Amino acid sequence: MENGNLSSSEFTEEDHPFFLEVIKDSTDWEEEEKCGNNLCHYMARHQELNGEWRIWRIDGERTAVTFHVNLSPSNRKPWLGTILVKKEVRRKGIGTKIIQLLTAELKKKGEKSLFAGVPENRNSWICFLSDAGFEQFKMETSDDDREFLIMVCPLI
């Protein structure tokens, strides 16, 4: 898995064009998550969760966007909300490496797990998270009657 010097920083205004570019190449994500909302509005809704948007770079070049929450209101545990990798470098282990770096940070803080919720019909997302160390935990139904697979990544 060759992915150069992978680093992250806080998402800034200058990162919006990159995020829009990655979204354009991620129609499944846009359909499920953004649902036609303005990107700034979408991100602001997630800021209410006191989460962290990050830009990931390989050798200085923007490569991915993530959002995670350190303490979810639902269970007071960390949750991965978004991970989008630039189309040109997908399927090279970068997403998995990002998850490894996030879980290492959380483990240093004393956390024992990282959760993620996936729409039950997004099999490729479930496979990706499974390959990155997540396990199936349970099914949940949202307020709008959508089914989600809750997955957990043990931080051992």
C-alpha positions as CSV (number, residue, x, y, z in Angstrom):
1,M,0.0,0.0,0.0
2,E,2.0,3.0,-1.3
3,N,0.4,6.2,-0.2
4,G,3.3,8.6,0.4
5,N,3.4,11.0,3.3
6,L,-0.2,11.0,4.5
7,S,-1.2,14.0,6.8
8,S,-4.3,15.8,7.8
9,S,-5.3,19.3,8.8
10,E,-8.5,21.1,9.8
11,F,-10.9,21.8,7.0
12,T,-10.8,25.5,5.9
13,E,-12.6,27.7,3.3
14,E,-9.8,27.0,0.8
15,D,-10.8,23.3,0.9
16,H,-14.4,23.8,-0.4
17,P,-13.5,23.5,-4.1
18,F,-11.7,20.2,-3.4
19,F,-14.7,18.9,-1.4
20,L,-17.1,19.8,-4.2
21,E,-14.8,18.0,-6.7
22,V,-14.8,14.8,-4.6
23,I,-18.6,15.0,-4.1
24,K,-19.0,15.3,-7.9
25,D,-17.3,11.9,-8.2
26,S,-19.2,10.4,-5.3
27,T,-22.8,10.4,-6.4
28,D,-23.9,7.7,-3.9
29,W,-22.6,9.8,-1.1
30,E,-24.2,12.9,-2.4
31,E,-27.5,11.1,-2.7
32,E,-27.4,9.7,0.8
33,E,-25.8,12.5,2.7
34,K,-25.9,15.9,1.1
35,C,-29.3,15.3,-0.5
36,G,-29.0,18.4,-2.7
37,N,-28.3,20.7,0.2
38,N,-25.8,23.5,-0.1
39,L,-22.4,22.3,1.1
40,C,-22.0,25.0,3.7
41,H,-25.4,24.3,5.1
42,Y,-24.6,20.5,5.2
43,M,-21.4,21.1,7.0
44,A,-22.9,23.5,9.4
45,R,-25.5,20.9,10.4
46,H,-22.7,18.5,11.3
47,Q,-20.8,21.1,13.2
48,E,-23.7,21.0,15.8
49,L,-22.4,17.6,16.7
50,N,-19.1,19.1,17.7
51,G,-17.3,17.0,15.1
52,E,-14.1,17.5,13.2
53,W,-13.9,18.0,9.4
54,R,-10.4,17.2,8.0
55,I,-8.6,17.4,4.8
56,W,-6.1,14.6,4.1
57,R,-3.0,15.1,1.9
58,I,-0.5,12.9,0.4
59,D,2.8,14.7,-0.1
60,G,0.9,18.0,0.2
61,E,-1.8,17.2,-2.3
62,R,-5.4,17.1,-1.2
63,T,-6.5,13.5,-1.3
64,A,-9.5,13.0,1.0
65,V,-12.1,14.5,3.3
66,T,-13.3,13.1,6.6
67,F,-15.7,14.0,9.4
68,H,-15.8,12.3,12.7
69,V,-17.3,13.0,16.1
70,N,-15.4,12.3,19.3
71,L,-18.5,12.0,21.5
72,S,-21.7,11.2,19.8
73,P,-24.9,12.3,21.5
74,S,-26.4,8.8,20.9
75,N,-23.8,6.7,22.9
76,R,-21.0,9.1,24.0
77,K,-18.6,7.2,21.7
78,P,-16.6,8.3,18.6
79,W,-18.3,8.0,15.2
80,L,-17.0,8.2,11.7
81,G,-19.4,10.2,9.7
82,T,-17.8,10.8,6.3
83,I,-14.8,9.5,4.4
84,L,-14.4,10.5,0.7
85,V,-11.2,9.8,-1.3
86,K,-10.3,11.5,-4.5
87,K,-11.5,9.4,-7.4
88,E,-8.0,9.1,-9.1
89,V,-6.5,7.5,-6.0
90,R,-9.3,5.2,-4.8
91,R,-8.8,1.5,-4.1
92,K,-5.1,2.1,-3.2
93,G,-5.5,1.7,0.6
94,I,-5.7,5.4,1.4
95,G,-9.2,5.2,3.0
96,T,-8.1,2.3,5.2
97,K,-4.9,4.1,6.2
98,I,-6.9,7.2,7.2
99,I,-9.1,5.0,9.4
100,Q,-6.0,3.5,10.9
101,L,-4.6,7.0,11.7
102,L,-8.0,8.1,13.2
103,T,-8.3,5.0,15.3
104,A,-4.7,5.4,16.6
105,E,-5.5,8.9,17.7
106,L,-8.7,7.7,19.4
107,K,-6.9,4.8,21.1
108,K,-4.3,7.3,22.5
109,K,-7.2,9.2,24.1
110,G,-8.4,6.0,25.8
111,E,-11.2,5.1,23.4
112,K,-12.1,1.5,22.9
113,S,-14.1,1.7,19.7
114,L,-15.1,3.7,16.7
115,F,-18.7,3.5,15.3
116,A,-20.2,4.1,11.8
117,G,-23.7,4.0,10.5
118,V,-24.3,2.8,6.9
119,P,-27.5,2.7,4.9
120,E,-28.3,-1.0,4.7
121,N,-28.4,-0.9,0.9
122,R,-24.9,0.5,0.4
123,N,-23.0,-2.8,0.1
124,S,-19.8,-1.2,-1.2
125,W,-19.6,1.1,1.8
126,I,-20.2,-1.9,4.2
127,C,-17.4,-3.9,2.4
128,F,-15.0,-1.0,2.6
129,L,-15.6,-0.5,6.3
130,S,-15.3,-4.3,6.9
131,D,-12.0,-4.3,5.1
132,A,-10.9,-1.4,7.3
133,G,-11.6,-3.3,10.5
134,F,-15.2,-2.6,11.2
135,E,-17.6,-5.3,12.3
136,Q,-21.4,-5.5,12.1
137,F,-22.9,-4.5,15.4
138,K,-26.7,-4.1,14.9
139,M,-29.4,-2.7,12.7
140,E,-31.3,0.5,13.5
141,T,-34.3,2.2,11.9
142,S,-34.1,6.0,11.6
143,D,-37.0,8.3,12.4
144,D,-37.8,8.4,8.6
145,D,-38.0,4.5,8.6
146,R,-34.6,4.0,6.8
147,E,-32.6,0.9,7.8
148,F,-28.9,1.4,8.9
149,L,-26.3,-1.1,9.7
150,I,-24.3,0.1,12.8
151,M,-20.7,-1.0,12.6
152,V,-18.0,-0.9,15.2
153,C,-14.2,-0.9,14.9
154,P,-12.6,-2.3,18.1
155,L,-9.5,-0.3,19.1
156,I,-7.3,-3.1,20.3
